[in-house]
Amino acid sequence: MNPTHLGKTSALPASPQEAVLDYVPNPRAGSRYMVRFSAPEFTSLCPVTGQPDFAHLVIDYVPGETIVESKALKLFLGSFRNHAAFHEDCTVGIGQRLFEEMQPEWLRIGGYWYPRGGIPIDVFWQSGPPPADVWIPAQDVPGYRGRG
């Protein structure tokens, strides 16, 4: 595999569609383990008002033959900064793209969106039931003040 970004200068992609995600061989192929990425400063734009939306994303996956390269993931997530989409579209779209391209055994994403208009929105997606023999910790993102 020839990573696009690793060890190179890379500009932030203009859109998620233009972002290239790199995958590298799983260094522990044959071992079942979980990987977690936390992105507490994720941003996108409201497709109606153009105002910024902010979220804390948590991505958990059990690798198959490849793992996602972290710099490429960072650039992919950053490409949403000027992307107009609803919370549901961003969260589920990120999870589905990673699952389709990387082909892990299992993947879940939690999108914990900060309130706009007083309403926080949390969006969750997973590829299927979690593997029974892998430790899958809770995401434990604190509830937003004012949630009941």
Secondary structure by P-SEA (a helix, b strand, c coil): ccccccccccccccccccbbbbbcccccccccbbbbbbbcbbbbbcccccbbbbbbbbbbbbcccccccaaaaaaaaaccccccccaaaaaaaaaaaaaaaccccbbbbbbbccccccbbbbbbbbcccccccccccccccccccccc
